Amino acid sequence: MQLANSPIEQKQLLGLDVFIKRDDLLHPAFGGNKARKFSALLEMDFSDVDTLIGYGSAQANSLFTMASLAQLKGCQLEFYVDRISQWLKNNPNGNYRAALELGARIIEVGELDDREGLSVAEYIAQKVLPYKQGALFVPEGGRCHLAASGVEQLALELAEWQLAQSKDKVRVVLPSGTGTTALFLSRYFFSQQLDIRVLTVPAVGGEDYLRLQFNELEPDSSLHPDIVELGRKYHFGKLYPEFITLWLQACACGVEFELLYDPVGLMALQQAFTAEPDATWIYIHQGGVLGNETMLPRYRRKFPGLFVG
């Protein structure tokens, strides 16, 4: 089970000479940033755990990863979501389908009689965890200090590559959901006084939301990544013609990207590269391409004219 030491490949990506950290080539069940953030859980003793509890969207990458982890550890995954579209219920695909096939219980909080106006996180904290013995709770997207060790392994791989390649002024770009990976990468590079800077862009929420996530895990803002501002707000999960156009162009380099996070990440790469073209640029592939099973058909239905053949 390969969970580290993914290759770094030089590509002409969107007309830019960049390197791609291919974390999408890690083990399929624990690929991308989830391989990093969940590595400590893979090493953890689950002998006293009978239920793994998480939450997020019905197509979250973490849903499939946590379902794989639960199966591997011999426990039950309970994954709480706000709602599941009727279309997805009728046509299971992507992370949702894969998690169901692994035996996950996906619980739609919006359909529960005792929700009482609570958010999904509040519902779990008030209505689930107090009554669950032998439960292990993982915050949304793996946003917790447990993720630090796995992300620091990723940082070490990047630092070793920089040394081996004799590169200076290295800039690492990745999109952020909770911002956990970007934060722990940045903290490591600053702590080691390396000439590697992390730039990220919020894919979920905005800049204020992302800074809040950073501050909850690391109060010292001098260790935080730089946030790239794209100049307009993109709503998470909404379909944009510029996203699919950019995705098609990016995949022409021979690497499949995913359609929820990578479009804004690639936009951030283009913008940051233009501002500092003499730097060495590394884009971290976050994995998650299983979600394209859902996203790509949606784009084809909404923007058929953007596809050739």
N, C-alpha and C positions, 0 to 999 in steps of 0.2 A: 504494500500500500504506500505509494509515493505521495508524501505530504509536504515535501520540501525540495529545494534544489532544482527548481524549474529552470529551463534554459532562458537565456536572454538573446533575442534575435534582432539583428539589424534589418530594418525595412524602410522602403519608401512608402510612408503612410500619409495619404492625403497630400502628396507632393513634398512631404517633409522627410528629411533623413533623421530617423529616430530609432531607438531601441525599444523592444517590447518585452517585458517580463512575462513569460508565458505561464502564469499560474493556472490558466485554463487547461493545461496539460497534466496537472496533478490528478490524483485519483478521482474518477467521475463523481463518486458520492460525496467527496469532500474537496471539490475543486475550488479554484479561485480564492477569494479572501476568506471563505468559510473554512478552508483547510487550515489557514493560519489562525483564525479566531477560535476555532473549536479544537485545536490540537491538545490543549490542556485537558479538555473533557475526554478526549480519546484515551489519555493516559490515566484518567481518574478511576479510582475503585468505585464501582457501582453496586457493590454487594448489598448495600443498605438502601438502594434506590429502586423502586418499582415503577415510578411514573416520572417521566421527563415532561416538563411543562414549558411551553413557549407561546409566543403570539406574534402576529404580524398580518400580512395580507395572504390571501388564499393562493397566491402565486409567488410567494417569497422564496428566494433561494434558500433561506434558512429553514424553511419547512421541509424541503427534501433532505437537507443535510441532517437536521435533527431526527427525521424519520429513519435515516440510515444509521445514525448513532444509536437510536433506541433499539433498532433491530440487532445491531452488533453487540450491544450491552445486555440484551435480553430483558428490556423493560418496555412499557407502553408510552408512546408519545401522545400527549394531549396538547393540541395546538389550537389556540383561540383566535378567531378572526371576527371582525366586525360584521361582515356579510360575505356571502358567496353569490355571485350572479347566477340567475337561473340558467343562463346559457352554459356556464361552466359546469353546473350540476348535471346538465343534460349531456354535455360534451367534455368530460374530464380530459385534461391534457396538461402538458408542462409539469411544473413542480407539484401541482395539485394532484394530478394523476399518479405521478411517481410515488408521492407520499402515501396515497391511499393504497397503492399496490404493496407498500411495505407495512401496512397495518396501522397507519396513523389514525387517530381520532381527531377530526377537524371539527371544531365546535363553533357554531355561528352564534355569537353572543347576541346579535340583534334579534334572534328568534327566541330567546330565553325569557320566561315570564318574570324572573327576579332581577332583571338587569337594573331597573330603577334609575335609569339615566346615567349610569356609570360608564366611563370609558372602558375599553377592553383591559387596559392595565389595572385600573381601579377594581374592575370586576374580579380579576384574578387575585389581587391582593386582599380583597374583602370577602369574596364568596367562595374562593377555591382553596388557596394555600392554607388558611387556618384549619381546614378540615381534611387535609391530605397528609397522612403520615407516609414517610418514605418517598417524598416528592423532591425533585431537584428543579428549580426554576431558573431559566436562562432568559435574561432581558431581550427585548426585540433586537434582532440582528446581531446578537452576541455582544451588545454594548455593556461590557463589564471588565473588571481588572483581570479576570481569567484569560482574556484575549491577549494580554500583553506579551506573554512568553512566546506565543506562536508568531505574532507580528514582529517581535524583535528578531526571531529567526529569519524572517523575510528581510529585515533591515540588515542583518549580518551578511546575508547573501549578496545584497546590493553593495555593501561596503567592500566585501571581498572582491567583487567584480570590478569596482572602481580602482582598487589597488592593483589588481592583475592587469587591467587595461591602461593603467597610468592616465586616468581621466581626471581632470579637475572641473570644477564648476558644473557638477552634475545636478540636474533638476528632474525630480520624480513627479509625475502627474497621475492622478487617479480621481474618479468621481466618488462622492460620499453620500451614504444614506445617513447612518448615525455618526459617521466621521471617525469611528473607532480605529480603523486601520491607518488612516492618514495621521491621526493624532499620535499613536504609539510609534509609528515610523519617524515622525518629526522629532519626538522626544528623544528617541535613541540617537539620531544623527546629531542633535544638539549636545547630548550628554557625552558623546564621543568626539565632539569638536571636529566633525567631518565636513568637508566642502560638498555637502549634499543637502539640497533644500527640497521640501515637499510642498507641492501646490495641489489644491483640491477645489472642487466646485460642488455646491449642494445640488443633489438630484431630488431630494425629498425636503420640502420646506425651503426656507431661504437662508441668507447669511446669518441672521439673528438666531434662528433655530440651531444652525450648525455650531455657532459659537457657544450657545448654551450647552450643547452636548459635550463640546471640548471642556468647558469649565467644570462640568460635573465629574469628569474623570481626571482632569489635570488643571488645578487652579492657576498654575503659573503660565500666564499667557505668552511669555517669551519663548516657550517650548512648542507653541501651537504651529500648525501649518499655515501657509499663506492661502487665502481664499481668493479664487479668481472670480471676478464679477463679469457676467456675460452681457449685462446691459438690459436684459429683459427677464421676466419671470416665466418659467416653464412649469406647468402643473404635472406632478408625478403621475405617470400612467396614461396621460392624454397623448393622443396621436398628433404629430406635427409633420407636415410634408418635408420640412428641412431635416428632420431626424432621419427619416427613411432614405432620403437622398444622400445624406452624409454617411449613413450606415452602408449603403450600397457601394459608395466610393471607397470607404475604409476596407471593406471585405475584399476589394479587388487586390489587396496586397497579399492575399493568400491566408489570412487569418479571419475566422468568423468572430465577430463581436456580438454583444447582446444589445437588446433594443430598449431596455429601461434606463440603464445608467450610462452606458457608453456614449450615446449621442452627446450629452452635455459634457462628458469627460473629454471627448474628442474636440468639441468646440473650445473647451478650456485649453487643451493642448495647442490648438492652432493659434489662439490669442496669445498665450504665454510664449510660444516659440517665436512669434513675430516680434515680441518685445525684447527677446534675448536670444537672437539666432546663433550666437557664438558659444552657447552652453551645450552640454551633452544632455540630450533629452531621453528619458525613459518613461514609457507609458506602462502602467501596471494593469495587465488584463485581469479583471475581477472574476472571470468565469461566468457562470450563470446563463450559458447559452441554451440550457434546457428550456428556459422561459420563452425562447423564440418560437417554440411550438405554438404558443398562444399569441404572441405579439405579431409575428409575421403574417398569419392569415388575417388579422385585424387590419394591418396596413394594406394588404392586397385588396381587401374589400373596400376600404375607404379611399385609397389613392391608386386605383388600378393603372392609371396612365403613367405612373412613375416607374412601372416595371416593364422590362423588355423581355418578350418571350414567355 
